[in-house]
Amino acid sequence: MTDPTALHKNLGELLPLWSIAPFIGMLLSLALFPLFAPHFWRHHFGKVSAFWSAAVVIPLLIIYKGNALQEFIQILFADFVPFIILLGSLYAVSGGIMIRGTLRGTPLLNTAMLAAGTVLASWMGTTGASMLMIRPFLRANAHRENRTFMVVFFIFLVANVGGALTPLGDPPLFLGFLRGVPFFWTLNIFPHMAVTAALLLGLYFLMDSYFYKKEGAGGVPDGDGKEKIGIDGAYNFLFLCGIIGAILVSGIAKWGEISVLGVHRGLQDLARDGMLVLLGLLSLLVTPRQIHEDNEFTWFPMKEVAILFAGIFLTMAPCLKILQAGARGELAFIPGAITEPSHYFWITGVLSSFLDNAPTYLTFLNTLIGNFYPGIPEGRSIALVIKEKPLYLEAISAGAVFFGAVTYIGNAPNFLVRSIAEEAGVRMPGFFGYMLKYSLIVLVPVFIVLTLTFF
């Protein structure tokens, strides 16, 4: 019987460049439909996602048959389903935590909330921190007129930059941990994260102060009817700890594996997924309906993310496979052109902005190993990278995490935060508007500072 792993590797060497066209079509749909046909998009985004998925799945199945079928099954059951289970469990649990009280969105309070979310993200994941903090952040600023930039900076800091310090923070770092990078090694990125966060928080404070004064001190008098700060549904923090623990155990434990439809899954991974589903259901069962209503909790943001990311996962598969083929693929010029830490930082980052940052991280980690330690077993080669070429690994890690903020699809919580904000009445920019008005203008100069300072 043919080894499925070998099939996956060979497919990237066979795929032509036209196979990435549906992914480009998916990106353009995300960018243009909400801008030019918002009513159509809101009611038919699922059909658009299904169209582009079919545009890549059907031709590749016809041409490559079982080889392509195995790849798509692998993507759905080994990548997409665990991804949605994790997001869904975090979404359900965080939706049961209600921070009550009068939080009045001043520049100082807002900056403090962003800083707190940034710190939390490395220890409970960017998705967990985002889902925990976004609703109280929006409620605190419900009276403010200019809220779009607030949510954008929330995405920059809490949904991305904050996840850089531990493998729990962001999926690419967790994959590095599974490949042999020590758990606390990522603390080496603390200076990079501190500089990035300081620049972004400083800029945010200046912008918020400007708009706060322009709006007339927030537009709301202080008054006497202040509600004491408190937390309803605090027991959900136990479920949140359970989710973090399940993820960590699944990365450490080795309980063997089983094969279903040719997809090899570790028993510890299946146990993790089952535990995440259980914790999410328990949270929904024990949390009173009133908390969810007060939190304005609905399943639409999660539904939107699941449908759109199903299309994104399927359409981006050919691009990732071609990249992973390295010198034997249609994009062979990319691995050969990167030699310096700054190259790894930017190429990992730029591709992580549009592709899943976890496999992009692995692609360029493997490129780094192949360039400097060819033929050496993975565990030994990673140890050598950490000892002799740590700056390169720092560049790949920082690029994969930080650049996720450049687009809505760069990291999963970006889309969730955007959808929740829109449900709360915040007018969010479209795909290109987000990039042109905010991320490119703000983040690229920050990344240039990082390059000059560290790489």
Buried (B, 14 or more C-beta within 10 A) or exposed (E): EEEBEEBBBBBBBBBEEEBBBBBBBBBEBBBBBBBEEEEEBEEBBBEBBBBBBEBBBEBBBEEBEEBBBBBBBBBBBBBBBBBBBBBBBBBBBBBBBBBBEEBBBBBEBBBEBBBBBBBBBBBBBBBBBBBBBBBBBBBBBBEBEBBBBBBBBBBBBBBBBBBBBBBBBBBBBBBBBEBBBEBEBBBBBEEBBEBBBEBBBEBBBEBBBEBBEEBEEBEEEEEEEEEEEEBBBEBBBEBBEBBBEBBBEBBEBEEEEEEEEBBEBBBBBBBBBEBBBBBBEBBBEEBEEEBBEBBEBEEEBBEBBBBBBBBBBBBBBBBBBBBBBBEEBBBBEBBEEBEEBBBBBBBBBBBBBBBBBBBBBBBBBBBBBBBBBEEBEEEEBBBBBBEEBEBBBBBBBBBBBBBBBBBBBBBBBBBBBBBBBBBBEBEBBBBBBBBEBBBEEBBEEBBEEBBEEBB
